[in-house]
């Protein structure tokens, strides 16, 4: 290509910079730039860290180069600078990295851009720049974007917006944060109709839906693929030959030595655990044997203070951290090219998740990703074998997008009422233009308006209610300063249990722990947090003051949300590899256990539903193994318990795990294959579930998030409690009860019930599962003792009824007995 | 009608009523704490959509308790109000007062009671720490005076029982009894089960005494 030709190319400035770095633009990058320059929006699908940032950003930069040439504005003399680029990131932790990633090419192309961060962690300077619209590019989370929309001046500042780039869209797609973003984007599109929107997503099972949700205004927008998904090699740390392996693990610390050996072999490692408490425990166990500089072993999870997390991330980047024990807080984001290996402790839970985690570490184009898996109990070996098979077959989970989340809509409407007011007719059209509310009926829209203006549908129920008022021109506004203050504090849809700030007595914040955990502790009690053993000194306001103690004997906080279910797709794969083991090291290691399972009971098989009927000291147990994931099993167990107790009066307790469920009858009873077949009848599912699933209790639980999103719960402020909020403390459970008693038809109660049906119980999937199980032959086994498949469920059941210490002791004892008996 | 169970506290025969009130037969006195009148109104005027009905229901419960015990007096151990006064609540309370014109009503001011006007409410303001018989009465736990058994509220104690969930608690100790919060629109603080020996849990229609002796 001639020098002349290069100059005329649309991407010349970028190509020149690429060339100066010794890079070459990839085809997908050039395609994205070209499409962007043509004014298109689209979705960019790429495995992590494969140059997607430059792909998405390139078009914007090229535009800017073009503009600069056209106007030749003098430096320092920019006229009314306006924000032209919004970079939306799902994680605050990502924002700083993104800032760096934007800075480099912007500077390299000689653009005189102000780039600011607008997230919960942003500096005061950046927040001011953002508020004043004086940043050319803003890096922002969906919640912070919603917050911006609550200020009237934002409209002016964002009206010159040219591009919105949504990073990690797959992380937002399936939840209410995504719904919030859909609504915010609809508003931004209304202000700047020509704004180009590009999403960046990992591979998903439902990419077309992902695109339609992000770009409802641009049907058939393009999906650009950044090459094929990198192949992932899964290496499992297998138990030594003949080594006894726990049947039901919890933390996997028995694998400590082998993991430690792996750590020695690499310069740096990311060690992923599935829960925060598991991460704390692994960190504690590793520090006991850590021979290097103590600061080179780090801990990273979502409850830790942002500053601590940032330190760890920096340490990973500059190589001072050799091993970081992390949870999903590091699943996302800008990668760590300096990190050599990724280790996954315990279940991978799903294909997408494992890919994501593996992608965090060093990856060079053309190089296969690699992850080392550490089973915490025997059956996880099958999960690794299954995930490998699924990935080889190109199978990956879908993420359905929620619809009609009226709690989010109510919040958004108040935000807009605050940010200059809205006309309900216009806003209705705008809202109906989103994927989430495309099917919204007029009645639902009216209910949302009634809720924010009058409190509920029945006016007499809510005298003296003040939130949104309608002015003479029919514009909905917020005029009460207290309402405005409280609403801004509570914007956002991610919810957690009331969080208490953990602070050192000497000063310095360590992060936050769920209130329900700290409320159980008394002064002088010890607990493990942020990789240290801490002693509670006192609780004051929303802060727990602690001091560090030397002995490591604290209990570990158990956070909510740690119990992510196995994906249904992976569950089905697990059933398949158990029935027909592939030639893999994992299945060979698992063979003795499967042989035992086959001897004392039977192995699962595609055409049969394995059911075990066993008696223990706890009662009579019916174990059923559909391999459909914890979530579905919960609904199924409730259903079976109800139907069975109808046939014969009895009390049933149930427990579930990712492989199956157990129903435990307190009184003696018996069961036959035909009876089980009847219990699994898909007819009458809706009604039975309504009755059996303890819908009230589930809805009550679900209501916590809804109440927070819809503004029924005053925000809890870590560290301080605003005086005006003190008299507004109420738990979501209490509000739920009051609404049920005095306004049972309330929109938010219906929302809670609907979410329970559609999400918690996933009734559509449950119906399919039931139909599948009903069609299978029942393979009813009556083993004399618990089997390798039933033992983990039994342990799960016992765990529900005893305190955790007792549970662990007791389960360990029972496990030893069992292994002796079969050993 | 709600059940009650008989107890002996500091040598006095008492009754713990399942609807969250303690009755002292020797004085014909009904004792409750943390009525939090007007809590829903306070929420609503701050823009939190809590429906009405809570105040009426709480006062109706009190009606039934007064009738069932034939109490001559009612003492409210603090947090009579939740926050500011509200016209609708004032009316509801005045109607309650009129229904029980002969009932002597005493109120110890609690931390929520800044806006309390005893005369307007038709109640007698009682001093915090007032003693009668073997008892001292306060809103919140504190010094009881030599040898006296303290009866108070403020903490909203609840017990969390395995498989049964949270229930309001008459938290009995050797030298102190903490009443459950009377209002249904109140949350609670969980008292560790290890400290609940001999205490009484209730659910509105039944009361149950936990095994053991108060520590």
Interface residues (C-beta under 8 A of the other chain):
Chain A: X451 X455 X456 X460 X461 X462 X463 X464 X465 X466 X467 X480 X482 X483 X486 X487 X519 X520 X711 X712 X713 X714 X724 X727 X728 X729 X730 X731 X733 X734 X735 X737 X738 X739 X741 X742 X743 X746 X801
Chain B: X40 X41 X42 X43 X44 X45 X46 X47 X48 X49 X50 X51 X52 X53 X54 X57 X82 X83 X86 X88 X112 X162 X163 X184 X185 X186 X187 X189 X190 X192
